Amino acid sequence: MERITLLKQSETVHLDQNRLEQLYLQLGEAGAEDVVCRALEELAVRLSHTERCFRQEQVQDMRKSARSLIAIAEQIGMCKLARVARDVTQSIDLHDKVAIAATLARLLRIGETSLHEIWDVQDYSV
């Protein structure tokens, strides 16, 4: 009998607290929470869309979707998510199918972890 070992890949994400504080100072509590909530919703939608484009081999749409993730993630202090979305677009630009698949998988992991992390931060700040 063969043994199959599943490797659980996890990475720690850190939110840029200074960026979040800037948002709250600039927009006030209600305005900042509105921006963060809308950004989180948009991130979830675009992560899903990026993965769907990959599965349907719509590479240019995938690239556009990944590029849009960068600005949204940076706006709310998700630096690692923005960096990995950049890696996805670079892999697409290099036409490296293996790298595209690998960086997309990482993007989805980081995205999920980042979304959980920011919700936890918001729970503590309320």
Secondary structure, DSSP 8 states (H G I E B T S, - for coil): ----------------HHHHHHHHHHHHHHHHHHHHHHHHHHHHHHHHHHHHHHHTT-HHHHHHHHHHHHHHHHHTT-HHHHHHHHHHHHHHHTT-HHHHHHHHHHHHHHHHHHHHHHHHHHHHH-
